[in-house]
Amino acid sequence: MTHIAELRVSYRYLKEHPWVVQGITGFLSAYFMEHPGFQVQKHFDELETGTHVWICDIPPNMKVLRLLRRLKEDIPLCHYTQLETQASTCPQYLIDSPDTEPE
């Protein structure tokens, strides 16, 4: 059984690196080919915040932080943080510029 995680990219990071949406989408497509069970359910732009969001199915034996470390090698300098969420929601990871304070 899979679980769901959200990968988010901040508006600020997207303004600095406009091509990163295509880069992350391509990376996630390749990751799908490498890891059976991994899948992007949905990709959308959150209009009120300008954040891009990928909702992903994560197989139980896959670690999201490993995926983020590999992704970091393919995109410009950044940091990622796990956002605080309610227990009933899926984990959310925000990719942002390295000069910003984690939320």
C-alpha positions in Angstrom: 0.0 0.0 0.0 1.3 3.5 -0.9 1.1 6.7 1.1 0.8 10.2 -0.2 3.3 13.1 0.1 3.2 16.6 -1.3 6.3 18.2 -2.9 6.0 22.0 -3.0 8.2 24.7 -4.6 8.0 28.2 -3.3 7.1 31.2 -5.4 10.4 32.9 -4.5 12.4 29.9 -5.7 10.4 29.7 -9.0 11.0 33.4 -9.7 14.7 32.9 -9.3 14.7 29.7 -11.4 11.7 29.7 -13.8 12.8 26.4 -15.5 12.7 24.4 -12.3 9.0 23.3 -12.7 9.9 21.5 -15.9 13.1 20.1 -14.3 11.3 18.7 -11.3 8.5 17.3 -13.5 11.1 15.5 -15.7 13.0 14.3 -12.6 9.8 12.8 -11.1 8.9 11.1 -14.4 12.3 9.5 -14.4 12.0 8.5 -10.8 8.7 6.8 -11.7 10.6 4.6 -14.2 13.2 3.7 -11.5 10.9 3.0 -8.6 7.8 0.8 -9.1 4.9 2.1 -7.1 6.0 5.7 -7.2 3.6 7.9 -9.1 2.6 11.6 -9.5 -1.1 11.8 -8.9 -1.5 15.5 -9.7 0.6 18.6 -10.4 -0.9 22.1 -10.0 -0.2 25.7 -9.3 -1.7 26.9 -6.0 -2.9 30.3 -7.2 -3.2 32.0 -3.8 0.4 31.4 -2.9 2.1 30.9 -6.3 3.4 27.6 -5.0 3.7 24.6 -7.4 2.6 21.3 -5.9 3.1 17.7 -6.9 1.0 15.1 -5.1 2.8 11.8 -5.2 2.1 8.2 -4.3 5.0 6.9 -2.3 5.6 3.1 -1.9 6.0 2.0 1.7 9.7 1.0 1.3 10.7 4.4 -0.3 12.0 7.3 1.7 10.9 10.8 0.6 14.0 12.4 2.0 16.1 10.2 -0.3 14.1 11.4 -3.3 14.6 15.0 -2.1 18.4 14.6 -1.8 18.6 13.2 -5.3 16.4 16.0 -6.6 18.6 18.6 -5.0 21.5 17.4 -7.2 19.5 18.2 -10.4 18.2 21.7 -9.5 19.8 25.0 -8.4 21.0 25.5 -4.8 18.0 25.1 -2.5 16.9 23.8 0.9 13.9 21.7 1.7 11.8 21.5 4.9 9.0 19.4 6.1 6.0 21.6 6.8 4.0 21.2 9.9 0.6 19.7 9.1 -2.3 18.2 11.0 -2.0 14.5 11.6 -4.9 13.8 9.2 -3.1 15.4 6.2 -0.2 14.0 4.1 3.4 15.2 4.7 4.3 18.3 2.8 7.9 19.2 1.8 8.8 22.7 0.7 11.7 23.4 -1.7 12.9 27.0 -1.3 15.8 29.4 -1.8 18.7 28.7 0.5 18.8 32.2 1.9 15.3 31.9 3.5 14.6 30.8 7.0 12.7 27.4 7.2 9.0 27.9 8.1 
